[in-house]
Amino acid sequence: MAGEEKKERPRYQLRQAAGCFWILDMQQEGVPFHRPVVVNEAGAEIWRLSAQGKSQEEIAVLLSERYKEDVEKVRRDVKQFQETLRECGIVTPKESGWVRSDEG
């Protein structure tokens, strides 16, 4: 429609297929091919919360309260998840939250 701005889709997107969650690079050229990263349900939830702009700490507190888990354990799990994704080139750490590698 005239006058409407087309919203650019994020490079990395979470998808669910065949009972699994996948993080896909939607802008890759094909060579080299970046394999999708398979994540579990907890990883998918962490991804969705980070996509909403939540910081690691906010995510840890939310998940700790939701699942009645020790916040220190959840904090470690969230940090490990972020580190794993960063090793795949998907996110980079930022003091107050997360920045996907294609966002700066």
ZIQUI-V927729 format. One record per pair of residues at least 6 apart in sequence whose ideal C-beta (glycine too) atoms are under 8 Angstrom apart, sorted by the first residue. I is the first residue (numbers start at 1). J is the second residue. D is the distance in whole Angstrom. If there is no record, write none. Layout:
[[I;J;D] [I;J;D]]
This chain:
[[9;26;6] [10;26;8] [10;51;7] [10;100;7] [10;102;8] [11;25;6] [11;26;6] [11;27;5] [11;100;7] [11;102;4] [12;23;6] [12;24;7] [12;25;6] [12;26;7] [12;90;5] [12;100;6] [12;101;8] [12;102;7] [13;23;7] [13;24;6] [13;26;5] [14;21;6] [14;22;7] [14;23;6] [14;24;8] [14;39;8] [14;44;6] [14;47;5] [14;48;7] [14;51;8] [15;21;7] [15;22;5] [15;23;8] [15;24;6] [16;22;7] [16;44;7] [20;38;6] [21;38;7] [21;39;5] [21;40;7] [21;41;7] [21;43;7] [21;44;4] [21;47;8] [22;36;4] [22;37;7] [22;38;6] [22;39;7] [23;36;6] [23;37;4] [23;39;6] [23;47;7] [23;85;7] [23;90;6] [24;36;5] [25;34;5] [25;36;8] [25;90;8] [27;102;7] [28;34;5] [34;89;7] [37;85;7] [37;88;5] [37;90;7] [39;47;7] [39;81;8] [42;63;8] [42;77;7] [42;81;8] [43;81;6] [45;63;7] [46;59;6] [46;63;7] [46;78;6] [46;81;5] [46;82;8] [49;58;7] [49;59;5] [49;62;7] [49;63;8] [50;59;7] [50;82;8] [50;91;8] [50;97;7] [50;98;5] [53;97;7] [54;62;7] [54;97;7] [55;96;6] [55;97;4] [55;98;7] [56;75;7] [56;78;5] [56;79;6] [56;82;7] [56;97;7] [56;98;7] [57;75;7] [59;78;5] [60;71;6] [60;74;5] [60;75;4] [60;77;8] [60;78;5] [61;71;6] [63;69;7] [63;74;5] [63;78;7] [64;70;7] [64;71;4] [64;74;4] [64;75;8] [67;74;8] [82;91;6] [82;93;7] [82;98;7] [85;91;5] [86;92;6] [86;93;7] [86;101;8] [89;101;6] [90;100;7] [90;101;6] [91;98;5] [91;99;7] [91;100;5] [91;101;6] [92;98;8] [92;99;6] [92;100;8] [92;101;5]]
